[in-house]
């Protein structure tokens, strides 16, 4: 009776350990998948921020190109890019503000950029109105003075800093993903090997006991 109890206990302990290890492996796999899912969402969010940063500069460049085209030619068709930009710029900046709401440093930079964006659009509008008033020579001289270019340079500097931070975060998150995957792979592999050893040992004990 005592030998039978010992044999049963060995089997029970062996399979219990195997079950615990398998549960731990499953938990590690779940945590790994969850980490990858969360990080992939953050990475996608970072890419979206980078896209919006580029969108703001592109919209301002469209406004500038349209404005200069009209100043040079007087052709109303060149006003369309400016008018589209005038409608779109507020929406793009607002979207960017929402996307970086969790980053105080980026919020601060955008706050610095917003008055410059407003000044840039106002300057282009002023040039267009002067051209409509047939003050062509005056407005061309103002354009050549480079105020618009100076404003764009300031914006590119601020947005360059914002882009650099986002890319730094992207690199950091990629490293975190790699570390999480490596740790999970090692843990799951070791856990599986130990589980196989325990099951094999239990099989050997059963075989010997039956023999």
Secondary structure, DSSP 8 states (H G I E B T S, - for coil): -HHHHHHHHHHHHHHHHHHHHHHHHHHHHHHHHHHHHHHHHHHHHHHHHHHHHHHHHHHHHHHHHHHHHHHHH--GGGHHHHHHHHHHHHHHHHHHHHHTTT-HHHHHHHHHHHHHHHHHHHHHHHHHHHHHTT-HHHHHHHHHHTHHHHHHHHHHHHHHHHHHHHHHHHHHHHHHHHHHHHHHHHHHHHHHHHHHHHHHHHHHHHHHHH-
